[in-house]
Amino acid sequence: MSQATKRKTHHLTVPVSASDIGKLKPGDIVYLEGVVYTAREGVYDRVLGKGHDLPIPDLAPISNVNFHCSPAASQSEDGSYVIGGVTATASFRFSKWMAHWLDLTDTKIVIGKGGMPKDDYAKILAPRGAVYLTTVGYGTGALLGRGVVGVRDVFWLSDLGIAQAMWMFDVRAFGPFIVDSDLEGNSLFAQHNDAIADHINSLYEGLKPPALSRYGETDDRKDEVM
């Protein structure tokens, strides 16, 4: 049976239950309905670094889904907000905060792009009953924005700005997202990165010396500027 045949689509209600999270397998597709919140380095540093209280002390019963993103937001004359798009940002940059953040908020789903460092899946996410979802390719911010049907609240907007503030989105048919990791610590990103690493040396075999010797140009992988 092919991977495409095995792939399932899940329509989940937030807060997402432990039983629903346990059904998610790498490669599955997820759509969400309920409340999804945003938190990234500005919020993490404010709460975990500087010791500020969460603006919603009991967050988990409202939302246990954290989206690493930068929303395109505008404010209407009546004070409400319109979200034109929500563009995912790279989650691996927030690894140092994840264990403490999940413990504090009881978050069970993290959404972003690019995945987490390989060890985080088995050592941070899975032991806490949490999984990682990734956006589908680039340029999907406008598509995902259609799933944001309202803004329930926004915190620290004046201090942190639009991208870094903590937004509470009401969402419906929010997705599609690809399941990257499961509760066993497996990860699509990690699997494919390992496969690439196993064969990357072959890309350098037989290369001729650089013609221009520009900065970073080399025929030796050990000297490559990444």
C-alpha positions as CSV (number, residue, x, y, z in Angstrom):
1,M,0.0,0.0,0.0
2,S,1.4,3.4,-1.0
3,Q,1.9,6.3,1.4
4,A,-0.7,8.2,-0.5
5,T,-3.2,5.4,0.2
6,K,-2.4,5.4,3.9
7,R,-2.7,9.1,4.4
8,K,-5.7,10.2,6.3
9,T,-7.5,13.6,6.6
10,H,-8.5,14.7,10.1
11,H,-11.0,17.5,11.0
12,L,-10.2,18.3,14.6
13,T,-11.9,20.5,17.2
14,V,-9.7,22.7,19.4
15,P,-8.9,22.0,22.2
16,V,-7.8,18.8,20.5
17,S,-8.3,15.7,22.6
18,A,-5.5,13.3,23.5
19,S,-7.3,10.5,21.7
20,D,-7.5,12.6,18.5
21,I,-3.8,13.5,18.7
22,G,-2.9,9.8,19.2
23,K,-4.5,9.1,15.8
24,L,-2.2,11.5,13.9
25,K,0.5,9.9,11.8
26,P,3.3,11.6,9.8
27,G,2.0,12.5,6.4
28,D,-1.7,12.8,7.5
29,I,-3.6,16.0,6.7
30,V,-5.3,18.1,9.4
31,Y,-7.9,20.9,9.4
32,L,-8.8,22.7,12.6
33,E,-11.9,24.3,14.1
34,G,-12.0,26.3,17.3
35,V,-9.4,28.7,18.7
36,V,-5.8,28.7,17.7
37,Y,-3.3,31.1,19.4
38,T,0.0,32.5,18.1
39,A,3.1,32.7,20.2
40,R,6.7,33.0,19.0
41,E,10.0,34.5,20.3
42,G,8.4,37.8,21.5
43,V,5.8,36.0,23.7
44,Y,8.2,33.3,24.8
45,D,10.8,35.9,26.0
46,R,8.2,38.0,27.7
47,V,6.7,35.1,29.6
48,L,9.6,32.7,30.1
49,G,12.5,35.1,29.9
50,K,11.1,38.2,31.7
51,G,8.6,36.5,34.0
52,H,5.3,38.1,32.8
53,D,2.1,36.2,33.5
54,L,0.2,34.6,30.7
55,P,-2.6,37.0,29.6
56,I,-5.0,34.0,29.9
57,P,-3.9,32.0,32.9
58,D,-6.0,28.9,32.1
59,L,-5.2,28.7,28.3
60,A,-5.5,25.0,27.6
61,P,-9.3,24.8,28.0
62,I,-9.6,27.5,25.3
63,S,-6.8,26.4,23.0
64,N,-4.0,23.9,23.1
65,V,-2.7,24.7,19.6
66,N,0.2,27.2,19.1
67,F,0.8,28.5,15.6
68,H,4.2,30.0,14.9
69,C,3.2,32.7,12.3
70,S,3.2,36.3,11.3
71,P,-0.4,37.5,10.6
72,A,-1.3,40.1,8.1
73,A,-3.8,42.1,10.2
74,S,-5.7,45.3,9.8
75,Q,-8.1,47.0,12.1
76,S,-11.6,48.1,11.1
77,E,-13.3,51.3,12.2
78,D,-15.3,49.4,14.8
79,G,-12.1,48.2,16.4
80,S,-12.3,44.6,15.1
81,Y,-9.4,43.0,13.3
82,V,-9.3,41.5,9.8
83,I,-6.7,38.8,9.1
84,G,-5.7,38.7,5.4
85,G,-3.1,36.0,5.8
86,V,-1.1,34.0,8.3
87,T,2.3,33.1,7.2
88,A,4.1,30.4,9.1
89,T,7.6,31.0,10.5
90,A,10.5,28.6,11.1
91,S,9.9,26.7,14.4
92,F,13.4,25.3,15.0
93,R,14.4,28.8,16.1
94,F,12.2,28.4,19.2
95,S,13.6,25.1,20.4
96,K,15.1,26.5,23.6
97,W,11.7,27.6,24.8
98,M,9.5,24.6,23.8
99,A,9.8,22.3,26.8
100,H,9.0,25.1,29.3
101,W,6.2,26.5,27.1
102,L,4.5,23.2,26.7
103,D,4.7,22.6,30.4
104,L,3.3,26.0,31.2
105,T,0.5,26.0,28.7
106,D,-0.3,22.3,28.2
107,T,-0.1,22.9,24.5
108,K,-0.5,19.7,22.5
109,I,-0.1,20.9,18.8
110,V,2.6,23.2,17.5
111,I,2.3,24.5,13.9
112,G,5.0,26.1,11.9
113,K,7.3,25.5,9.0
114,G,10.7,23.7,8.8
115,G,10.2,21.4,11.7
116,M,12.0,21.2,15.0
117,P,15.5,19.9,15.8
118,K,15.6,16.1,15.5
119,D,16.0,15.4,19.2
120,D,13.0,17.6,20.1
121,Y,10.5,15.2,18.7
122,A,11.4,12.4,21.0
123,K,12.7,14.4,24.0
124,I,10.3,17.4,24.2
125,L,7.2,16.9,22.1
126,A,6.3,13.2,22.4
127,P,6.8,12.8,26.2
128,R,4.3,15.7,26.6
129,G,1.7,14.2,24.3
130,A,2.4,16.9,21.7
131,V,2.9,16.8,17.9
132,Y,4.1,19.1,15.2
133,L,2.2,20.1,12.1
134,T,3.7,21.9,9.2
135,T,2.2,24.2,6.5
136,V,2.0,22.9,3.0
137,G,4.8,24.6,1.0
138,Y,5.4,28.3,0.7
139,G,2.9,31.0,-0.3
140,T,0.0,29.5,1.6
141,G,-0.5,32.4,4.0
142,A,-3.5,33.8,2.1
143,L,-5.1,30.3,1.8
144,L,-4.7,29.7,5.6
145,G,-6.0,33.2,6.2
146,R,-9.4,32.2,4.8
147,G,-9.7,29.8,7.7
148,V,-9.4,32.6,10.3
149,V,-13.0,33.7,10.8
150,G,-12.4,36.1,13.6
151,V,-10.0,37.5,16.2
152,R,-11.2,36.7,19.7
153,D,-8.5,38.8,21.3
154,V,-4.9,40.0,20.9
155,F,-2.4,40.7,23.7
156,W,0.7,42.9,23.9
157,L,0.1,44.3,20.4
158,S,1.4,47.7,21.2
159,D,4.6,46.3,22.9
160,L,5.5,43.5,20.5
161,G,3.9,44.5,17.2
162,I,1.7,42.6,14.8
163,A,4.0,39.7,14.1
164,Q,5.1,39.0,17.7
165,A,1.8,39.7,19.6
166,M,-0.2,36.9,21.0
167,W,-3.3,36.5,18.8
168,M,-6.4,34.3,19.6
169,F,-7.9,33.3,16.3
170,D,-11.3,31.8,15.8
171,V,-10.8,29.3,12.9
172,R,-12.9,27.1,10.7
173,A,-11.7,24.5,8.2
174,F,-8.2,25.9,9.0
175,G,-5.6,24.2,7.0
176,P,-4.4,22.1,5.3
177,F,-1.5,21.2,7.6
178,I,0.7,18.1,7.2
179,V,1.4,16.0,10.3
180,D,5.2,16.1,10.8
181,S,5.5,14.2,14.1
182,D,3.6,11.6,16.1
183,L,3.5,10.6,19.7
184,E,6.3,8.0,19.1
185,G,8.7,10.8,18.2
186,N,8.8,10.0,14.5
187,S,9.2,13.0,12.2
188,L,8.9,13.4,8.4
189,F,11.4,16.2,8.5
190,A,13.9,14.1,10.4
191,Q,13.4,11.1,8.2
192,H,14.0,13.1,5.0
193,N,16.9,15.1,6.4
194,D,18.6,11.8,7.3
195,A,18.0,10.4,3.8
196,I,19.5,13.6,2.3
197,A,22.5,13.5,4.7
198,D,23.2,9.9,3.8
199,H,23.7,10.9,0.1
200,I,24.9,14.5,0.2
201,N,28.6,13.6,-0.1
202,S,27.9,12.1,-3.5
203,L,26.9,15.6,-4.7
204,Y,30.5,16.7,-4.3
205,E,32.1,13.7,-6.0
206,G,33.9,14.7,-9.2
207,L,33.4,18.4,-8.8
208,K,36.0,20.6,-10.5
209,P,37.8,23.4,-8.6
210,P,35.8,26.6,-8.4
211,A,36.2,28.8,-11.5
212,L,35.9,32.1,-9.7
213,S,36.7,31.1,-6.1
214,R,33.9,33.3,-4.8
215,Y,33.1,33.3,-1.0
216,G,31.6,30.0,-0.1
217,E,32.3,28.3,-3.5
218,T,34.1,25.1,-3.0
219,D,34.5,21.5,-4.1
220,D,35.0,20.3,-0.5
221,R,31.8,19.8,1.6
222,K,33.7,20.5,4.8
223,D,34.5,24.0,3.5
224,E,30.9,24.8,2.4
225,V,29.3,27.9,3.7
226,M,25.7,27.0,4.6
